[in-house]
Amino acid sequence: MPIGTSMDAGTERDTVENGTRPRGAVAKALAEAAWFPAVLFLGVIFFFAPALHAPGPHHVKVVVAGGAEADRVEAKLRAQTAGGFDVTAVTGRERARQAVLDRDAFAGYAVDGGHPVLYVAKANGASLEQTLITSFSKVTGTADTLTVRDVAPTTAKDPMGSTVLYFGIAWNIPAYILATTLLRAVTLNRRRKLLALTVVAALFSTVGYAVGVGLGYLNPEPSVMAVAFLLTTAVATTASGLAPFTGRFLPAVGMTLFIVMSIPTSGGAVPAPLLPEFYQDVHAVMPLANAIDALRGILYFGGAGVLKPVLVLCGWIAGGAALLALDAGRHRRAALAEAVTEPPADDPALETPVPTALPVHRHHFGEPVPALAGTVRDVDQEPVRGAVVVVLDSRGRQLVSTFTDEQGRYAVAGLPEGHLGIVASAPGRHPLALRKLLRAGETVDADFTLRGREESAVGAEPGRLTVSR
């Protein structure tokens, strides 16, 4: 490698120290800082506002006892809101009630001895319950003649039926953060990261359940922990699997999927039947929404309707695992070809997602662990201060450059796995290159001994780069 690389690095350092910036650096810095907030801004505008603004019934499933009565009710409901309700006839009052308990319908209506009865479930959300009462009161002509029976009431401390949303968020968002923080845990290999993910998911689900039951927010149903574990694992596994393929765009992809799209369509704040149809379709596939559906089924409906959302959560886990396996295979093929993939991406809210030079000192908790460290000395084993150390991937692309400290030491974090080229140079000395293999969970040591121009080793051509393995 030409010595010009070290000269460029020194020039860059001088430029920064003099307070100047290369042409276009300010615009580039602003663009890099603003793109992610811009994506988040647009996501909130197009998901939160349209989904949660002015909720109303959209194809809400209801059952009515009696074919003739079903036709009459359907006509009345259609006159109120076109496309608001899907009416199905059942044979009797008990079938109407059971349909709500089985989660085949959100409301059941029957006329018992000339007196109208509406079966609803507050567990589906208080706002949906109120919408149904209002709509069927108009069908009967007055609310005074309508008897409302809640077949799935919520706990006393959950009057709105929305507590499952808060616990769902507690298992959903930290799962995404867990995946991004594990990306920078360079001392852990893939297997240990997956083990850590599993242990943390189990801990979160157990603690969350214990707190919810202890505070009286959740009924004591142990199956809640299984759903919480699936949700946390689904989000963390998928985010981990997406990281190698999305690169530095992982924050935009991850937060869009698991926050921007998930929360407004979850059915926790606004029940899914009150969302516009597009957002109902999103609700049907998102992990948070399916976890909330499963939790409601376990807590209030005796397990009815739990299988489908559990299968969706398992599908997310399988998808994340498939992405991880695909990336592992890609790494194996790249290692055989002595090629290296891009450096792992990280959440910029937590840490810069590029290889980073580190100050050399005793490691502190929470700091990045060096992936590469070493010392640059002269032939008398004296430290060389201010030597330039450049790290390259197997294709010769520069990943990062740094300078040695007073003791001639340097350290770098955030490097990709595979073969690396490390070049050390200093004014008045011949540059030296080393080739090292970096594996996950390891720290590579690369020490250099730089000879002066007048101290060239026998057989080494002056002015040429010396390469060592």
C-alpha positions as CSV (number, residue, x, y, z in Angstrom):
1,M,0.0,0.0,0.0
2,P,1.5,3.5,-0.9
3,I,2.5,5.7,2.0
4,G,0.1,8.2,0.6
5,T,-2.7,6.8,2.8
6,S,-1.0,7.9,6.0
7,M,-0.3,11.3,4.5
8,D,-4.0,11.6,3.7
9,A,-4.9,10.7,7.2
10,G,-2.4,13.2,8.6
11,T,-3.8,15.9,6.3
12,E,-7.3,15.1,7.5
13,R,-6.2,15.5,11.1
14,D,-4.6,18.8,10.4
15,T,-7.7,20.1,8.6
16,V,-9.9,19.2,11.5
17,E,-7.5,20.7,14.0
18,N,-7.3,24.0,12.0
19,G,-11.1,24.3,12.2
20,T,-11.8,23.9,8.5
21,R,-13.9,21.3,6.7
22,P,-13.6,19.7,3.2
23,R,-16.0,21.0,0.6
24,G,-19.4,19.5,1.0
25,A,-18.6,18.1,4.5
26,V,-21.2,20.3,6.2
27,A,-24.0,19.3,3.8
28,K,-23.1,15.7,4.1
29,A,-23.0,15.9,7.9
30,L,-26.5,17.5,7.9
31,A,-27.9,14.9,5.5
32,E,-26.5,12.1,7.6
33,A,-28.0,13.6,10.7
34,A,-31.4,14.4,9.3
35,W,-32.3,11.4,7.2
36,F,-33.4,9.2,10.1
37,P,-35.5,11.9,11.8
38,A,-37.1,12.6,8.4
39,V,-38.1,8.9,8.0
40,L,-39.5,8.8,11.5
41,F,-41.4,12.1,10.9
42,L,-43.0,10.8,7.7
43,G,-43.8,7.5,9.4
44,V,-45.6,9.2,12.3
45,I,-47.5,11.5,9.9
46,F,-48.7,8.6,7.7
47,F,-49.4,6.0,10.3
48,F,-50.4,7.6,13.6
49,A,-52.6,10.4,12.3
50,P,-54.6,8.5,9.7
51,A,-55.0,5.4,11.8
52,L,-56.0,7.0,15.1
53,H,-57.8,10.1,13.8
54,A,-61.6,9.9,14.1
55,P,-61.9,6.1,14.6
56,G,-65.1,4.5,13.3
57,P,-66.5,1.1,12.5
58,H,-65.1,-0.7,9.4
59,H,-66.5,-4.1,8.7
60,V,-67.1,-4.9,12.4
61,K,-68.4,-8.5,12.6
62,V,-71.7,-8.8,14.5
63,V,-74.2,-11.6,14.7
64,V,-78.0,-11.3,15.0
65,A,-80.4,-14.0,16.1
66,G,-83.0,-14.8,13.4
67,G,-82.7,-14.4,9.6
68,A,-85.5,-11.8,9.3
69,E,-84.2,-9.8,12.2
70,A,-80.6,-10.0,10.8
71,D,-81.9,-8.4,7.5
72,R,-83.6,-5.6,9.4
73,V,-80.6,-4.9,11.6
74,E,-78.3,-4.9,8.6
75,A,-80.4,-2.4,6.7
76,K,-80.5,-0.1,9.8
77,L,-76.7,-0.3,10.3
78,R,-76.0,0.2,6.6
79,A,-78.0,3.4,6.7
80,Q,-75.9,4.6,9.6
81,T,-72.4,3.7,8.2
82,A,-71.9,2.1,4.8
83,G,-69.4,-0.7,5.2
84,G,-69.3,-0.2,8.9
85,F,-70.7,-3.7,9.9
86,D,-70.8,-7.2,8.6
87,V,-73.9,-8.9,9.8
88,T,-74.4,-12.7,10.1
89,A,-77.5,-14.5,11.2
90,V,-77.5,-17.2,13.9
91,T,-80.2,-19.4,15.2
92,G,-80.8,-18.0,18.7
93,R,-79.9,-15.7,21.5
94,E,-77.4,-18.2,23.1
95,R,-75.6,-18.6,19.8
96,A,-75.3,-14.8,19.5
97,R,-73.8,-14.6,23.0
98,Q,-71.4,-17.5,22.4
99,A,-70.2,-16.0,19.1
100,V,-68.9,-13.0,21.2
101,L,-67.3,-15.4,23.7
102,D,-65.7,-17.4,20.9
103,R,-64.4,-14.2,19.3
104,D,-66.2,-15.0,16.1
105,A,-68.0,-11.6,16.4
106,F,-67.6,-8.4,18.3
107,A,-71.3,-8.1,19.2
108,G,-74.3,-10.4,19.4
109,Y,-77.9,-9.1,19.1
110,A,-81.1,-10.8,19.9
111,V,-84.7,-9.9,20.6
112,D,-85.8,-11.9,23.7
113,G,-89.6,-11.7,24.2
114,G,-89.8,-8.4,22.4
115,H,-86.9,-7.0,24.4
116,P,-83.6,-6.3,22.5
117,V,-80.4,-7.6,24.1
118,L,-76.9,-6.7,22.9
119,Y,-73.9,-8.9,23.9
120,V,-70.5,-7.1,23.9
121,A,-67.0,-7.6,25.4
122,K,-65.2,-4.7,27.1
123,A,-62.1,-6.8,26.8
124,N,-62.1,-5.9,23.1
125,G,-61.8,-2.2,24.0
126,A,-64.1,0.3,25.7
127,S,-64.3,2.5,22.7
128,L,-65.5,-0.4,20.5
129,E,-68.0,-1.3,23.2
130,Q,-69.3,2.2,23.2
131,T,-69.5,2.4,19.4
132,L,-71.5,-0.8,19.3
133,I,-73.9,0.4,22.0
134,T,-74.5,3.7,20.2
135,S,-75.1,2.0,16.8
136,F,-77.5,-0.6,18.2
137,S,-79.3,2.0,20.2
138,K,-80.2,3.6,16.9
139,V,-81.4,0.3,15.6
140,T,-83.8,-0.1,18.5
141,G,-84.8,3.5,18.4
142,T,-83.8,4.4,22.0
143,A,-81.0,3.4,24.4
144,D,-83.6,2.8,27.2
145,T,-85.0,-0.2,25.5
146,L,-81.7,-1.9,24.8
147,T,-80.2,-4.2,27.4
148,V,-76.4,-4.4,27.2
149,R,-74.6,-7.5,28.6
150,D,-70.8,-7.5,28.9
151,V,-69.7,-11.2,28.5
152,A,-66.0,-10.5,28.9
153,P,-65.4,-7.7,31.5
154,T,-61.9,-6.4,32.2
155,T,-60.3,-6.2,35.6
156,A,-61.3,-3.4,37.9
157,K,-57.9,-1.6,37.3
158,D,-58.3,-1.8,33.5
159,P,-61.6,0.0,32.8
160,M,-60.7,0.9,29.2
161,G,-59.4,-2.6,28.3
162,S,-56.1,-1.0,27.1
163,T,-53.6,-2.3,29.7
164,V,-52.5,-5.1,27.4
165,L,-51.1,-2.3,25.1
166,Y,-48.8,-0.9,27.7
167,F,-47.4,-4.3,28.6
168,G,-47.1,-5.2,24.9
169,I,-45.1,-2.0,24.3
170,A,-42.9,-3.0,27.3
171,W,-42.1,-6.3,25.6
172,N,-41.9,-4.9,22.1
173,I,-39.7,-1.8,22.0
174,P,-37.0,-3.1,24.4
175,A,-36.8,-6.2,22.2
176,Y,-35.7,-4.0,19.3
177,I,-33.2,-2.1,21.5
178,L,-31.9,-5.4,22.7
179,A,-31.1,-6.5,19.2
180,T,-29.2,-3.3,18.4
181,T,-27.2,-3.4,21.6
182,L,-26.2,-7.0,21.0
183,L,-24.7,-5.9,17.6
184,R,-22.0,-4.0,19.4
185,A,-21.2,-6.8,21.9
186,V,-18.1,-7.8,20.0
187,T,-17.0,-10.3,22.7
188,L,-20.1,-12.4,22.0
189,N,-20.3,-14.7,19.0
190,R,-23.6,-15.4,17.2
191,R,-24.5,-18.4,19.4
192,R,-23.9,-16.5,22.6
193,K,-25.9,-13.5,21.3
194,L,-28.9,-15.7,20.5
195,L,-28.5,-17.3,24.0
196,A,-28.5,-13.8,25.6
197,L,-31.5,-12.8,23.6
198,T,-33.4,-15.9,24.8
199,V,-32.4,-15.3,28.4
200,V,-33.4,-11.6,28.4
201,A,-36.7,-12.4,26.6
202,A,-37.5,-15.0,29.4
203,L,-36.6,-12.5,32.1
204,F,-38.7,-9.7,30.6
205,S,-41.7,-11.9,30.2
206,T,-41.5,-13.2,33.7
207,V,-40.9,-9.9,35.4
208,G,-43.6,-8.2,33.3
209,Y,-46.2,-10.8,34.2
210,A,-45.3,-10.7,37.9
211,V,-45.6,-6.9,38.0
212,G,-48.9,-6.9,36.0
213,V,-50.5,-9.5,38.3
214,G,-49.0,-7.9,41.4
215,L,-50.5,-4.6,40.6
216,G,-53.9,-6.1,39.6
217,Y,-53.6,-5.0,36.0
218,L,-53.5,-8.6,34.6
219,N,-55.4,-11.7,35.6
220,P,-53.2,-14.5,36.9
221,E,-52.9,-16.5,33.7
222,P,-49.4,-18.0,33.3
223,S,-49.8,-18.4,29.6
224,V,-49.3,-14.6,29.4
225,M,-45.6,-15.2,29.9
226,A,-45.4,-17.5,26.8
227,V,-47.0,-14.8,24.6
228,A,-44.7,-12.1,26.1
229,F,-41.7,-14.4,25.4
230,L,-42.8,-15.0,21.8
231,L,-43.3,-11.2,21.2
232,T,-39.9,-10.2,22.6
233,T,-38.1,-13.0,20.8
234,A,-39.9,-12.3,17.5
235,V,-38.9,-8.6,17.5
236,A,-35.4,-9.1,18.7
237,T,-34.7,-12.1,16.3
238,T,-36.1,-10.2,13.3
239,A,-34.2,-7.1,14.0
240,S,-31.0,-9.1,14.4
241,G,-31.6,-10.9,11.2
242,L,-32.3,-7.6,9.3
243,A,-29.2,-5.9,10.5
244,P,-26.6,-7.4,8.1
245,F,-28.9,-6.8,5.1
246,T,-30.1,-3.3,5.9
247,G,-26.7,-1.9,7.1
248,R,-26.9,1.6,8.3
249,F,-30.6,1.7,7.4
250,L,-31.5,-0.7,10.2
251,P,-32.7,2.1,12.5
252,A,-35.2,3.3,9.9
253,V,-36.4,-0.2,9.0
254,G,-36.5,-1.4,12.6
255,M,-38.3,1.6,14.2
256,T,-40.7,1.8,11.2
257,L,-41.7,-1.8,11.6
258,F,-41.7,-2.2,15.4
259,I,-42.8,1.3,16.5
260,V,-44.2,3.5,13.8
261,M,-46.3,0.8,12.1
262,S,-46.9,-1.4,15.2
263,I,-48.2,0.9,17.9
264,P,-51.1,2.7,16.0
265,T,-52.3,-0.6,14.4
266,S,-51.9,-2.7,17.5
267,G,-55.6,-2.4,18.5
268,G,-54.6,-1.4,22.0
269,A,-55.4,2.3,21.8
270,V,-58.0,2.1,19.1
271,P,-59.5,-1.4,18.7
272,A,-58.8,-2.9,15.3
273,P,-62.4,-2.9,14.0
274,L,-62.4,0.9,14.3
275,L,-59.2,1.3,12.2
276,P,-59.5,2.0,8.4
277,E,-59.2,-1.2,6.3
278,F,-55.6,-0.7,5.3
279,Y,-54.5,-0.4,8.9
280,Q,-56.6,-3.5,9.8
281,D,-54.5,-5.4,7.2
282,V,-51.3,-4.2,8.8
283,H,-52.8,-5.2,12.2
284,A,-53.2,-8.7,11.0
285,V,-49.5,-9.3,10.5
286,M,-47.6,-7.1,13.0
287,P,-46.1,-8.9,16.0
288,L,-47.3,-6.4,18.6
289,A,-50.9,-6.5,17.3
290,N,-51.0,-10.3,17.3
291,A,-49.5,-10.4,20.8
292,I,-52.2,-8.1,22.1
293,D,-54.9,-10.3,20.4
294,A,-53.4,-13.4,22.0
295,L,-53.2,-11.7,25.4
296,R,-56.8,-10.7,25.3
297,G,-57.8,-14.2,24.3
298,I,-55.9,-15.6,27.3
299,L,-56.9,-13.0,29.9
300,Y,-60.6,-12.6,29.0
301,F,-61.9,-15.2,26.6
302,G,-60.6,-18.5,28.0
303,G,-58.0,-18.9,25.2
304,A,-60.4,-18.3,22.3
305,G,-58.8,-17.0,19.2
306,V,-55.2,-17.4,20.4
307,L,-53.9,-19.9,17.9
308,K,-53.7,-17.6,14.9
309,P,-51.8,-14.7,16.6
310,V,-49.4,-17.3,18.2
311,L,-48.7,-18.7,14.7
312,V,-48.0,-15.2,13.4
313,L,-45.5,-14.6,16.2
314,C,-43.8,-17.9,15.5
315,G,-43.7,-16.9,11.8
316,W,-41.7,-13.7,12.7
317,I,-39.3,-15.8,14.8
318,A,-38.8,-18.2,11.9
319,G,-38.2,-15.4,9.5
320,G,-35.6,-13.7,11.7
321,A,-33.9,-17.1,12.2
322,A,-33.8,-17.6,8.4
323,L,-32.2,-14.2,7.9
324,L,-29.6,-15.0,10.6
325,A,-28.9,-18.4,8.9
326,L,-28.6,-16.7,5.5
327,D,-26.1,-14.2,6.8
328,A,-24.1,-16.9,8.5
329,G,-23.9,-18.8,5.3
330,R,-22.9,-15.6,3.5
331,H,-20.1,-15.1,6.0
332,R,-18.8,-18.6,5.5
333,R,-18.7,-18.2,1.7
334,A,-17.1,-14.8,2.1
335,A,-14.4,-16.2,4.5
336,L,-13.6,-19.0,1.9
337,A,-13.2,-16.3,-0.7
338,E,-11.3,-14.1,1.7
339,A,-14.0,-11.4,1.4
340,V,-15.6,-9.4,4.1
341,T,-19.1,-8.1,4.3
342,E,-19.9,-4.6,5.4
343,P,-19.4,-3.6,9.0
344,P,-22.3,-4.4,11.3
345,A,-25.0,-1.6,11.5
346,D,-26.1,-0.2,14.8
347,D,-28.7,2.1,16.0
348,P,-27.3,5.7,15.8
349,A,-29.2,6.6,19.0
350,L,-26.9,4.2,20.8
351,E,-23.6,4.2,19.0
352,T,-22.0,5.2,15.6
353,P,-22.6,2.3,13.2
354,V,-19.1,2.3,11.7
355,P,-15.6,1.1,12.7
356,T,-14.4,3.5,15.4
357,A,-11.1,4.4,16.9
358,L,-11.0,4.2,20.7
359,P,-8.9,6.0,23.3
360,V,-6.6,3.5,25.0
361,H,-7.5,3.1,28.6
362,R,-8.9,0.5,31.0
363,H,-12.2,-0.7,29.6
364,H,-15.3,0.8,31.4
365,F,-18.7,-0.8,31.6
366,G,-20.9,0.2,28.6
367,E,-18.0,1.2,26.4
368,P,-17.3,-0.6,23.1
369,V,-14.8,-3.5,23.4
370,P,-11.8,-3.1,21.1
371,A,-11.8,-5.6,18.2
372,L,-8.3,-4.6,17.3
373,A,-5.5,-3.3,19.5
374,G,-1.7,-3.0,19.5
375,T,1.4,-1.0,19.9
376,V,3.8,0.7,17.5
377,R,7.5,0.8,18.5
378,D,10.8,1.5,16.9
379,V,13.7,-0.9,16.7
380,D,14.8,0.0,20.2
381,Q,11.3,-0.9,21.4
382,E,10.5,2.7,22.3
383,P,6.9,3.7,21.6
384,V,6.2,5.7,18.5
385,R,3.8,8.5,19.3
386,G,1.4,9.8,16.6
387,A,2.0,6.9,14.2
388,V,-0.9,6.4,11.7
389,V,-2.6,3.1,11.8
390,V,-5.0,2.3,8.9
391,V,-7.3,-0.7,8.9
392,L,-8.4,-2.1,5.5
393,D,-10.8,-4.9,4.5
394,S,-9.7,-7.7,2.3
395,R,-10.6,-5.7,-0.8
396,G,-8.3,-2.9,0.2
397,R,-11.0,-0.5,1.2
398,Q,-10.2,1.7,4.2
399,L,-12.4,1.0,7.2
400,V,-10.9,3.4,9.8
401,S,-7.7,5.2,10.7
402,T,-6.3,6.3,14.0
403,F,-3.1,7.6,15.7
404,T,-1.0,6.1,18.5
405,D,-0.9,7.7,21.9
406,E,2.1,8.6,24.1
407,Q,2.8,4.9,24.8
408,G,2.5,4.0,21.1
409,R,-0.9,2.3,21.6
410,Y,-4.0,2.2,19.5
411,A,-7.4,0.5,19.6
412,V,-10.3,0.1,17.2
413,A,-13.9,-1.2,17.6
414,G,-16.8,-2.1,15.3
415,L,-14.8,-4.0,12.7
416,P,-16.3,-6.7,10.5
417,E,-15.3,-10.4,10.7
418,G,-12.8,-11.8,8.3
419,H,-9.3,-10.9,7.0
420,L,-8.1,-7.4,7.8
421,G,-5.1,-5.4,6.6
422,I,-3.5,-3.2,9.1
423,V,-0.9,-0.6,8.0
424,A,1.3,1.4,10.4
425,S,3.4,4.4,9.3
426,A,5.2,7.3,10.8
427,P,7.4,10.2,9.4
428,G,10.9,9.1,8.7
429,R,10.1,5.4,9.0
430,H,9.2,2.6,6.6
431,P,5.5,1.6,6.8
432,L,4.7,-1.9,7.8
433,A,1.6,-4.0,6.9
434,L,0.1,-6.9,8.8
435,R,-2.7,-9.3,7.8
436,K,-4.9,-10.6,10.6
437,L,-8.1,-12.7,10.8
438,L,-10.8,-11.3,13.0
439,R,-13.5,-13.7,14.4
440,A,-16.6,-12.9,16.2
441,G,-16.1,-12.4,20.0
442,E,-12.3,-12.0,19.7
443,T,-9.9,-9.1,20.1
444,V,-7.0,-9.2,17.6
445,D,-3.5,-8.0,18.7
446,A,-1.4,-6.3,16.0
447,D,2.0,-4.9,17.1
448,F,4.4,-3.1,14.8
449,T,8.2,-2.4,14.9
450,L,8.9,0.4,12.4
451,R,12.5,0.9,11.1
452,G,13.9,4.2,10.3
453,R,14.9,5.0,6.7
454,E,18.6,4.5,7.6
455,E,17.8,1.3,9.4
456,S,16.3,-0.6,6.5
457,A,16.5,-4.3,6.9
458,V,18.8,-6.2,4.5
459,G,16.8,-7.2,1.4
460,A,14.2,-4.5,1.9
461,E,14.0,-2.0,-0.8
462,P,13.9,1.6,0.5
463,G,10.7,3.5,-0.2
464,R,8.7,0.3,-0.4
465,L,6.0,-1.0,1.9
466,T,7.1,-4.0,4.1
467,V,4.5,-6.7,4.4
468,S,4.4,-9.1,7.3
469,R,2.0,-11.9,8.3
